[in-house]
């Protein structure tokens, strides 16, 4: 399983959240504490928002702990919203194209989980991606496919419903192919103003997701970082959390038909 971190709030330098804290995301890339796979060294990436509506992205196949370019960017970039991801590949080869986050227009997306039996149903899953979005497809993993399919399901107008309908279609395809493995989905979707954090699975093993109020914003992460006394809250399974920053957080039910 991968590890990730998202932030929304007052502008912050990325290294103050990704590198400097105890058990930071970069540290988790080498020694995750709550992941099935301890080492998440199959690439890394960050996406951030600046003065333009479209986000900036940096992705690479080096492990986060040894990527000097990543460290340099994190030291210089200050932003009110960003996503960061370290990868342990479960679907798709180790390549820059399969590293998260993924982008379409103003949206950023990153995922921890998998479509069970994806290799068996890759063609029908990819058929869900509309033609104008398929031209954006660069990788061969399931996470990017989910995201681009969701764009075609109305992500721009109703992101939560678009994600739910996409997962429902994936689940129906799995069942039609008699795949018994689970569909697991913990993910972050951002548009520069709002973060949506999803935690859901077709079984009872949704990947972990936590959140915490910081002095100037909200952090959402696969596992806690910082000092031992820091207070983290769990995003419940079957939920979606929506935030634009500190003092603006809501958590509601996230249901997937099927």
C-alpha positions as a Python dict, from the first residue, in 0.01 Angstrom:
ca = {
    (1, 'X'): (0, 0, 0),
    (2, 'X'): (108, 357, -70),
    (3, 'X'): (131, 647, 174),
    (4, 'X'): (13, 1003, 115),
    (5, 'X'): (-43, 1345, 270),
    (6, 'X'): (-266, 1638, 174),
    (7, 'X'): (-283, 1989, 316),
    (8, 'X'): (-527, 2280, 291),
    (9, 'X'): (-501, 2611, 477),
    (10, 'X'): (-277, 2912, 498),
    (11, 'X'): (29, 2896, 270),
    (12, 'X'): (294, 2659, 407),
    (13, 'X'): (633, 2542, 289),
    (14, 'X'): (611, 2180, 185),
    (15, 'X'): (921, 2068, 373),
    (16, 'X'): (768, 2174, 706),
    (17, 'X'): (509, 1897, 662),
    (18, 'X'): (671, 1644, 428),
    (19, 'X'): (1030, 1628, 554),
    (20, 'X'): (1088, 1796, 890),
    (21, 'X'): (833, 1626, 1123),
    (22, 'X'): (902, 1300, 1302),
    (23, 'X'): (766, 1005, 1100),
    (24, 'X'): (722, 1239, 802),
    (25, 'X'): (593, 1116, 469),
    (26, 'X'): (949, 1098, 337),
    (27, 'X'): (1040, 886, 639),
    (28, 'X'): (735, 668, 575),
    (29, 'X'): (863, 597, 225),
    (30, 'X'): (1144, 400, 389),
    (31, 'X'): (971, 279, 706),
    (32, 'X'): (591, 305, 712),
    (33, 'X'): (436, 199, 1042),
    (34, 'X'): (79, 115, 939),
    (35, 'X'): (117, -12, 582),
    (36, 'X'): (108, -369, 454),
    (37, 'X'): (436, -290, 277),
    (38, 'X'): (687, -113, 500),
    (39, 'X'): (893, 33, 215),
    (40, 'X'): (721, 263, -37),
    (41, 'X'): (1006, 314, -280),
    (42, 'X'): (844, 281, -624),
    (43, 'X'): (840, 654, -691),
    (44, 'X'): (698, 972, -543),
    (45, 'X'): (518, 1288, -642),
    (46, 'X'): (377, 1621, -530),
    (47, 'X'): (106, 1845, -673),
    (48, 'X'): (47, 2202, -558),
    (49, 'X'): (-155, 2513, -637),
    (50, 'X'): (-14, 2860, -700),
    (51, 'X'): (-149, 3172, -867),
    (52, 'X'): (-275, 2989, -1177),
    (53, 'X'): (-581, 2761, -1161),
    (54, 'X'): (-396, 2454, -1293),
    (55, 'X'): (-170, 2279, -1041),
    (56, 'X'): (201, 2220, -1069),
    (57, 'X'): (325, 1861, -1055),
    (58, 'X'): (655, 1689, -985),
    (59, 'X'): (680, 1309, -1015),
    (60, 'X'): (975, 1074, -1031),
    (61, 'X'): (1071, 710, -993),
    (62, 'X'): (1339, 766, -731),
    (63, 'X'): (1238, 679, -375),
    (64, 'X'): (1137, 990, -185),
    (65, 'X'): (1417, 943, 67),
    (66, 'X'): (1685, 974, -203),
    (67, 'X'): (1524, 1228, -439),
    (68, 'X'): (1730, 1546, -403),
    (69, 'X'): (1510, 1733, -651),
    (70, 'X'): (1203, 1658, -442),
    (71, 'X'): (1376, 1787, -128),
    (72, 'X'): (1483, 2105, -306),
    (73, 'X'): (1134, 2176, -437),
    (74, 'X'): (979, 2114, -96),
    (75, 'X'): (1222, 2362, 59),
    (76, 'X'): (1123, 2637, -187),
    (77, 'X'): (752, 2580, -254),
    (78, 'X'): (495, 2760, -39),
    (79, 'X'): (131, 2684, -115),
    (80, 'X'): (-215, 2683, 47),
    (81, 'X'): (-299, 2336, -90),
    (82, 'X'): (-89, 2039, -192),
    (83, 'X'): (-93, 1661, -234),
    (84, 'X'): (207, 1432, -181),
    (85, 'X'): (239, 1058, -245),
    (86, 'X'): (497, 781, -205),
    (87, 'X'): (427, 467, -404),
    (88, 'X'): (435, 95, -340),
    (89, 'X'): (322, -47, -673),
    (90, 'X'): (28, -289, -673),
    (91, 'X'): (-90, -216, -1028),
    (92, 'X'): (120, -85, -1315),
    (93, 'X'): (493, -87, -1367),
    (94, 'X'): (739, 136, -1186),
    (95, 'X'): (744, 442, -1410),
    (96, 'X'): (694, 816, -1382),
    (97, 'X'): (363, 782, -1568),
    (98, 'X'): (225, 566, -1287),
    (99, 'X'): (337, 794, -1005),
    (100, 'X'): (77, 1003, -824),
    (101, 'X'): (-75, 1258, -815),
    (102, 'X'): (-259, 1268, -1147),
    (103, 'X'): (-404, 1586, -1297),
    (104, 'X'): (-684, 1690, -1532),
    (105, 'X'): (-753, 2062, -1565),
    (106, 'X'): (-765, 2210, -1216),
    (107, 'X'): (-809, 1870, -1046),
    (108, 'X'): (-546, 1664, -865),
    (109, 'X'): (-600, 1303, -755),
    (110, 'X'): (-405, 1043, -559),
    (111, 'X'): (-505, 699, -438),
    (112, 'X'): (-412, 426, -193),
    (113, 'X'): (-580, 92, -268),
    (114, 'X'): (-654, -123, -569),
    (115, 'X'): (-912, -267, -804),
    (116, 'X'): (-898, -638, -724),
    (117, 'X'): (-807, -847, -1028),
    (118, 'X'): (-734, -538, -1235),
    (119, 'X'): (-514, -724, -1482),
    (120, 'X'): (-817, -935, -1580),
    (121, 'X'): (-1052, -641, -1638),
    (122, 'X'): (-820, -366, -1753),
    (123, 'X'): (-986, -332, -2095),
    (124, 'X'): (-1345, -278, -1970),
    (125, 'X'): (-1221, -44, -1696),
    (126, 'X'): (-1030, 165, -1949),
    (127, 'X'): (-1340, 168, -2172),
    (128, 'X'): (-1507, 383, -1904),
    (129, 'X'): (-1265, 667, -1980),
    (130, 'X'): (-1412, 913, -2233),
    (131, 'X'): (-1213, 973, -2551),
    (132, 'X'): (-1108, 1327, -2462),
    (133, 'X'): (-968, 1205, -2130),
    (134, 'X'): (-811, 887, -2265),
    (135, 'X'): (-568, 1107, -2457),
    (136, 'X'): (-436, 1215, -2115),
    (137, 'X'): (-366, 857, -2004),
    (138, 'X'): (5, 799, -1969),
    (139, 'X'): (33, 505, -1729),
    (140, 'X'): (-112, 155, -1708),
    (141, 'X'): (-228, 145, -1347),
    (142, 'X'): (-575, 132, -1198),
    (143, 'X'): (-554, 460, -1002),
    (144, 'X'): (-518, 681, -1309),
    (145, 'X'): (-798, 484, -1480),
    (146, 'X'): (-1036, 549, -1189),
    (147, 'X'): (-956, 920, -1195),
    (148, 'X'): (-1001, 971, -1569),
    (149, 'X'): (-1321, 765, -1569),
    (150, 'X'): (-1453, 985, -1287),
    (151, 'X'): (-1383, 1295, -1498),
    (152, 'X'): (-1619, 1144, -1754),
    (153, 'X'): (-1879, 1080, -1482),
    (154, 'X'): (-1912, 1452, -1401),
    (155, 'X'): (-1622, 1518, -1166),
    (156, 'X'): (-1623, 1891, -1239),
    (157, 'X'): (-1986, 1942, -1132),
    (158, 'X'): (-2034, 1683, -854),
    (159, 'X'): (-1706, 1523, -751),
    (160, 'X'): (-1842, 1298, -476),
    (161, 'X'): (-2116, 1156, -697),
    (162, 'X'): (-1870, 1109, -985),
    (163, 'X'): (-1632, 907, -769),
    (164, 'X'): (-1918, 699, -629),
    (165, 'X'): (-2060, 617, -973),
    (166, 'X'): (-1714, 528, -1106),
    (167, 'X'): (-1647, 290, -818),
    (168, 'X'): (-1992, 138, -864),
    (169, 'X'): (-1914, 71, -1230),
    (170, 'X'): (-1577, -81, -1137),
    (171, 'X'): (-1743, -305, -880),
    (172, 'X'): (-2003, -421, -1134),
    (173, 'X'): (-1725, -505, -1381),
    (174, 'X'): (-1540, -705, -1115),
    (175, 'X'): (-1850, -904, -1027),
    (176, 'X'): (-1935, -970, -1390),
    (177, 'X'): (-1588, -1125, -1422),
    (178, 'X'): (-1638, -1321, -1097),
    (179, 'X'): (-1350, -1147, -925),
    (180, 'X'): (-1369, -1207, -551),
    (181, 'X'): (-1084, -974, -452),
    (182, 'X'): (-1180, -642, -293),
    (183, 'X'): (-1201, -293, -436),
    (184, 'X'): (-1028, -64, -187),
    (185, 'X'): (-1027, 312, -221),
    (186, 'X'): (-870, 571, 5),
    (187, 'X'): (-804, 881, -201),
    (188, 'X'): (-770, 1258, -215),
    (189, 'X'): (-928, 1481, -479),
    (190, 'X'): (-848, 1854, -495),
    (191, 'X'): (-939, 2148, -719),
    (192, 'X'): (-737, 2429, -561),
    (193, 'X'): (-1021, 2539, -335),
    (194, 'X'): (-1156, 2220, -179),
    (195, 'X'): (-1014, 1885, -72),
    (196, 'X'): (-1224, 1569, -70),
    (197, 'X'): (-1081, 1272, 121),
    (198, 'X'): (-1246, 934, 61),
    (199, 'X'): (-1221, 615, 267),
    (200, 'X'): (-1416, 316, 136),
    (201, 'X'): (-1378, -53, 50),
    (202, 'X'): (-1602, -330, -78),
    (203, 'X'): (-1489, -539, 218),
    (204, 'X'): (-1415, -432, 576),
    (205, 'X'): (-1051, -337, 511),
    (206, 'X'): (-1053, 20, 387),
    (207, 'X'): (-697, 162, 390),
    (208, 'X'): (-622, 390, 683),
    (209, 'X'): (-691, 764, 677),
    (210, 'X'): (-634, 1027, 947),
    (211, 'X'): (-674, 1402, 980),
    (212, 'X'): (-550, 1670, 1214),
    (213, 'X'): (-599, 2041, 1275),
    (214, 'X'): (-272, 2231, 1243),
    (215, 'X'): (-209, 2588, 1351),
    (216, 'X'): (-291, 2721, 1006),
    (217, 'X'): (-469, 2441, 823),
    (218, 'X'): (-577, 2079, 794),
    (219, 'X'): (-353, 1778, 725),
    (220, 'X'): (-494, 1449, 594),
    (221, 'X'): (-264, 1148, 587),
    (222, 'X'): (-243, 772, 547),
    (223, 'X'): (-75, 757, 886),
    (224, 'X'): (9, 1017, 1152),
    (225, 'X'): (330, 1217, 1160),
    (226, 'X'): (475, 1460, 1411),
    (227, 'X'): (524, 1439, 1786),
    (228, 'X'): (381, 1156, 1994),
    (229, 'X'): (142, 1391, 2171),
    (230, 'X'): (-17, 1526, 1853),
    (231, 'X'): (-388, 1453, 1824),
    (232, 'X'): (-502, 1277, 1507),
    (233, 'X'): (-857, 1174, 1427),
    (234, 'X'): (-964, 880, 1211),
    (235, 'X'): (-1176, 927, 901),
    (236, 'X'): (-1434, 647, 942),
    (237, 'X'): (-1467, 379, 673),
    (238, 'X'): (-1747, 455, 429),
    (239, 'X'): (-1695, 831, 464),
    (240, 'X'): (-1592, 1136, 267),
    (241, 'X'): (-1427, 1432, 436),
    (242, 'X'): (-1449, 1776, 275),
    (243, 'X'): (-1240, 2076, 375),
    (244, 'X'): (-1113, 2409, 253),
    (245, 'X'): (-885, 2453, 553),
    (246, 'X'): (-898, 2497, 929),
    (247, 'X'): (-1245, 2558, 1079),
    (248, 'X'): (-1415, 2427, 766),
    (249, 'X'): (-1437, 2048, 787),
    (250, 'X'): (-1729, 1815, 725),
    (251, 'X'): (-1746, 1435, 725),
    (252, 'X'): (-2039, 1251, 571),
    (253, 'X'): (-2138, 907, 451),
    (254, 'X'): (-1990, 784, 126),
    (255, 'X'): (-2196, 507, -30),
    (256, 'X'): (-2121, 307, -344),
    (257, 'X'): (-2405, 122, -515),
    (258, 'X'): (-2360, -246, -586),
}
